[in-house]
Amino acid sequence: MGQLKKIRSSLRALQDAVILLNNDDSLEWWNQAAEDLLLLQVADKGKSIFDFINVPEFRQYYQAMTTPNDGVHMASWRDPKRYLKCELTPFGDEKLLIIYDVTRLHHLEQMRRDFVANVSHELRTPLTVLMGYLENFSDQPDMPPHWQRGFELMTQQTARMNRIVNDLLLLSRIEIEETHEFHYINMTKMLTHIYDDAQAYNSEYGHSIHLQIDTYDGL
């Protein structure tokens, strides 16, 4: 009994909200941080947790929760500038709910994303200029032989850096997009347009360009 009191005293001292839930999702016990966060009172014992956290993300996570889990992140229902992380751990017929304030971590992660996106965009312009001049100088017929190797290496490295920048921009777009909508693409139409554009650009070069498309109508 004395050990249980020590455990509860330790939980009360935590800055993170700790809530013990019964098998019917009702409040059994909570610490001071949970009381402050959810504005709980003694009379709230036995009430449903959804009476205090009525957020769609939380309800969806709670009902589909599996173990182990990474919890759910969401904006605070009282202060949109605060961000919380909820972790639910079942044991026996009861559940332990821990709510962390991750506002600072969320802001740091947002700063990292903004930094990657901004730096990637800023690097694209000087890289494009460098690649353009390198391509022009490399095509000069009177290029001294001892310079050719240097220009080849510079062209390879700028192309490599350009690929890295494109990867960073792609990563930034993936992280920013909250939802991904999928659309069917008419590949025959798209490839035909590309072929027509290639033929137009090819008028002064005389390359032989062919397009063969095998369509499948089984879907």
Phi, psi and omega in degrees: 000319178295324178295321179296321178297320178297319180296315180293323178295321178294318180293325179295331182280348182291147176280341177274145180286130179235126183228131176261126184246143176282178181292344177260019176067024179260156183288129177250317182202152178207160179264181184295322180297321178292322179297320179289321183290316185259001181056049183278152175232166182303323182291350182279352178300130181096351178278158181289144178297333181286348173288341184247332176237083182259065181243130183306318181299320181291316181297317179297316178296317183298317184283334181254011187298134174233163180240133358282163182216162181260005179078188180226135176261141179199158175286147179297139180286348178256326182226101183301343180279348178260146179236137185238154173235126181252131176235128182246128180235114178277143171213119185065228178266004182245172180223146176248121181251125178240130181242120181256146171269108183248028182301313182296317179295322178297317180293321178296320179294321177294321177297319179297315180297317180295321180297313180298316181295315183293315180296319180297317179294320181292330181282338185296319183295307179297327178295319179298318178297313180300314182296323179295313180292321179297320179295319180294314181293324182292335181275358180291128182292335183264023179296125177301137183303323183286351176266338185300317181297320179296318179293325177297316180295318179296321178296318179297316184288324177292324176294321177296315178296324178295322177295321178296316179298317179297322177296319178295319178295321178295317177299319179297317180294321180296320181289326182286321183292122179275328179232150180238118178260132182255135180230146174285139181244132175281094185294324179298315180294317182295314181294326178295319177296318178298319179297317179297319178296319180296321178295323180294315179291337186276357186300327182266358180252328177078023177287156178266114183240129180233149177229124177232123183239125174258110182272152179228121184253023185280346183278000000 
